[in-house]
């Protein structure tokens, strides 16, 4: 499965990934595909986002799914500092999953 995302997301200079309420990855822009290329990039679409996270991140993300709260953090890996914003999304007022922006 290749990366797919809404057209406005492809124009952002940030990585955008989206999962549904069951934590299944449903969208990923090209920048996210590059960020996660070592883990499979666009082929991650359709997979369980919880399985993509090591402990203790998996426990934190499972809790976020349960209570639908946002999360913001900085991470330094391979000498690069990255900002992450994870937020629930509610089309039509119904919880639909999470969107993650990183840059």
N, C-alpha and C positions, 0 to 999 in steps of 0.2 A: 504494500500500500504506500503510495507516495504522500508527501505533505500536501495538505489542503487547508485553506483558510479563506475567510471572507476577504474580498479585494482590499478593503481599507486596512486590514491587518498586515497584508503583504507590503504595504507602503511604510510601515513603521520600522525604525532602525532599532528594534528591540525583539527579543524572542517572545513569542506568544504561544502558549499551549492551552488547550481547553479539554476538560474532562466532563463527562456527564455525572449525574447523581450517583451512579454506581461505580464511579472512579475509572471509567473506560475512556481512554484518550480518543477524542473525536475530531480535534482540529489542531493544526500545528503550522505556523508559518515557516517559510524557508530558513529564516535565521534560527529558529528553534531546531529545525532539522539539522543544521550545521552544528549547533551547540551540543546536541545529543547524538552526533554521528557515531561516536564510539560505542554507544548503547543500541544503535540500530537506526537512528535518525527517523525519517518518515515512516519506516516500517513499524515503528512503535504504535502508529494509529491502530485502534482496535484492541490494544492491550490494556491490562490493568495498571493504572498509574500507581497504585499502592505497591505493586510488585517491583516497580522501577526505583523505589526508595529503600535505602538501607535503614536499619534501626539506628538511632531512635526516631529518624525522620518519618518512618512508616507509621509509628504510633501517633506522632503529632498530626500527621495528615488524616489518619483514621478519625481522630478526635475532631478535627476541623470539619470533616464530612458529617459527623454526628450532630455537631452544634452549629454548623454553618457560620463559622467566624473567619475573619480575614487574618492574614499573617504577613508580616513584613520583616525581612532580614537581609543582612549583608553576608556574603560568603567570599572567602579568598581561597582560590584553588589554582594551582599551576602558576602562581605569581600574579594572578588576575583577580581584582576585587569586583564582585558583581552584586547588584541590588536586585532583590526578588520581592514582588508583590503578588500575593495570592488572595483571591477574593471569590466568594460565592456569586453566582449570577442567577437572576430571577426573571426570565422572560415571562410576560403575562402574570407576574406575581408568584410564580411557582419555582421552587428551588430546582435548578437544572444541572448543578455541578459547580466546578471551579474554573476560573481563568487565572493563568499565571503569566505575569509580565516579568521579564528579566532583562537587564542591560548593564 
